[in-house]
Amino acid sequence: MRNRITISPLFILAASLLLSLLYCPPVDIFFDDKEIFSYIGRLVAKGGLPYRDVFDHKPPLIYFFNYFGPWGLWLIDAFLVGLASLLFFRLCQKYRISWPWLLPLLFNLLIRNYLVCISIGMTRAYTAIFALLFFCILLDGSKYRYFWLGLLTAATFFMQQDQVILLLPFWLYALLSITSPARQITLALAGAILFSAPILLYFSLNHSLSWFWQCAFQFNFLWYDEKIPFIVHFRATKDALEYSGMMVTFLLAVVAGFCALVLKSDNRRLIAIALLAVILSFTSEYLSGKLRAGYPFYYYLLPLASTLPILVFAVWATTKEEFLLGKKSQGFYGLLLCCLPLYSAFQHGTHLSTHNADLVKSMPEYVWLRQQQLKDYELFSFGSNDWIYVYNQLNILAPSRWVYQHIWEYYPNWDADHRQMETIMNDLLRHHTKYIINDLQRFRWQDPSARTLWLDFLQKNYQPVTLPPSIEALRSAVPVLPGALPPSGPLLWQIK
């Protein structure tokens, strides 16, 4: 017995570290959202301010994580996943789950599913970790747990606002179990204030609270939410679960939850809030509709990485049915839950690559730009977010706060008076920006007049760059994505 207790935590920590290593910087998957977060992290390190000096609509915690660079971000990520895994393992032991390492392993496999997580460093991955930590601390029964619950709620809010909704069922469970309201609510408020105060003070001292509010909150309320029929959400979610290989795990967990709810149990309340948390895991999709055709944002499923293991834990920890309590049945059922996620991890682990950014790195324009010894504000990328990678590799800042322009793709009424587009143009002229990457190959303009305005500005003030034949010859080695469109015009332009 002693050997099993000491070996099991080491096993789950080793498994967690191994799965995290599949996403360490040399082999991490290239993804444009991460390049944006990395860019803003570097901007903060150089003394710039999120929102004021660069637009994005995420809360600021992800930028502060990226302040520490790729390896620093990876260490933070691996530590948080390992901590959540260890606390979940201890909770499974406390409630006498037959195989206490199974559900922590499932959590790791789901949060490292390459079809969902894309790479490390996504905001919803961190809020999934915070949700599991919240649940473990909630059931731990420690004297100061409400302090940590308040702190984790604030951390979730400053990482991804809508994911606070995911914590509501757990807060409901906590409040229904409260014994000393004044003390416990005070502790929760103290935790939330302790986490929030430095962030708010940071923006206040830099006179940027209004920028913070406008970009991270007001923009999301006004633009990010999309009203589409429920059936469209349902179909998009079903397709995403099937594509990501999570459908079997999802169905097994949810069916077990509903069955346990009507069978003998000594805590149906816990099962009910766990089921509600699974339902609320789809909040991001319901608010944005980004899982439907044309917007395959499968990382919106990341909250399930914590809520599905929590649901199975609630079933096993509270059921009074013998067939659910048996060691063999829990082992067999747990392996079924882990089967497809384990296959996905194996598939990803056998196809690691150090060439994930080749779609940018192998481009002749990128090779040529690296030879120019560029400084801050001398390069601007318009169109594809992939080229934000160049800012990060060359350690330069963009001349405009609009480092990505997909808002012009998503929302027909965005910038109807072209005020923001004119801001970009004025910034380029003010900084005498030397080069522009104009990658409109996959850019879907919602407002044709904005497209005309931009192309007229480009033609008037810039001219195409003619690359040396030796560099242009590299184009034949550029990877081609299936279904890729032919180039829509010159990619690299220089000031006249």
Steps between C-alpha positions, in 0.01 A plus 500: 500500500781743591672444164178571308443827690854627435533377142162621372567875549836458328331316214240771440760779527729315257210450257405867532858613433535265203180629342612860564833428330308427180435876488833644616619795284709312240208274404199707604231536235502828310179697553425865427314573827810399692712729286272789597529415870877467466522834320307680774714329765811640330337841472439499876865400556603801289288735709188506283145458622239250384195660336652848482800400286351189341141393453369167625179402674635242748542583870862578589615192696602309187730788401670502839564125465659564160719771654733217606564379146432161338683287754368701793146456368559126460627468858196687635270280293667173599503602868130590506395178327723297732362676808138444392580134425658445841214666691245301297690180577494579873127569478443165328695332780301683766173378351637148456478483122627152407760628252584854622736567208246428224303825508807725536644315200177563307526871583855510362408309185206731428680827565793381283280375215673664203174511302349721771774682687682597176808572712575613852417854608132527403284697743227234530761240592600709801141559607442123475797452734362765736160324498656168605706673771180674617315167524784326687534783752121519541480135609826504693339656807799712601449795733589766244352340190263792434798732469641280223160468335475879479854525366435235230177674398693825448774314309235351272343842444832657401587205273170446311194689627226269375652201679394644836161356402656154520574556871141595587382141571795445732432832673137395542614176663738696725232748608251223575762344727602823671510498882650839595372741231673816620842340543493291181369777275762735645772246422371461143497876449850527647630241252332672206627844604854375562517367144315787331657799675850479341351470149262792546777703665729427203252648254399781733857621557553497123175693441365214289194375686275639227698314232475184711122536531439586136705215350470212747135550594303755300618360166390150596156617611445704184659281232612157608160350588310357202132409495447181300234225533553240771486215247804650324690500831395139562615373161827692517572362847422143392731532198778647717473218755523242223793667323699541821452139608323610820154369415545153655648640822226765513217248456645252749537768768161665442307171487668391825405834655132482409476134604666570836261789555199266506674205668598466866740775609584682820564834325284557193563872539867451408408295193246763391747790524761294313248437220412868492871585473529271195207681336655839579826384341340599169447862608772632268337336199154625594624858539716514187379227263860443393471121467270519201620440144777738404609562861650171624612630840512158667693638798161628619455141625789533746274552806393136459855398595408577861121463512487145356749356756318694774168345394639146506659573839161618635343173382766274649535697824129511588333195345361218712456263207726197532565466126635858493707457814687189392872528442483305175206696364663836580825384345329378184281810472798728564700334223208548262497870590874528436517282189453756220680787681793262556505415129499873414796557734689210340422627151624849588807369681610301194467799265687775684672759284737792541362650176155605615537859376630404154199661333665828599867411550541343156349796315759692294361828641577385853853390406563836336356701791729322745796641306382861530578548874166665563421719799176584679224642277680420171273207408123460498301187424150527358263209440623167630568477873771243427741781417489628859758224543748729319464774763581245769793343319658834415416644843340810351178690568236584242439865407125467570303365797289301249741207475224277368208602289255210507236724653457638148426141393251408773273800542338682203427817701840521664679827427220620274649851485852357432640687798709206620623420149614861464678468835706214355591702192595808703720289729682350201570843354594648837758228567619490137446126509732347240325172418149362497404134477167505319369144532136514389495150356244376755367837618120527469406868502156570643514862383617539135556872551759426771681271256502773236629757750785273610608400149491861381723601791741217419523590132550870575774468763670162443629285216563126466841366602693303240687224679844379385474190275689288754239574768200486265608148405416388856128536422489156342568345844218686679240255644160526335187450708224283351248725328729804519409791272747641248678823605278807461785738421850603613563398859779739602491875440752776574450871553540720191 
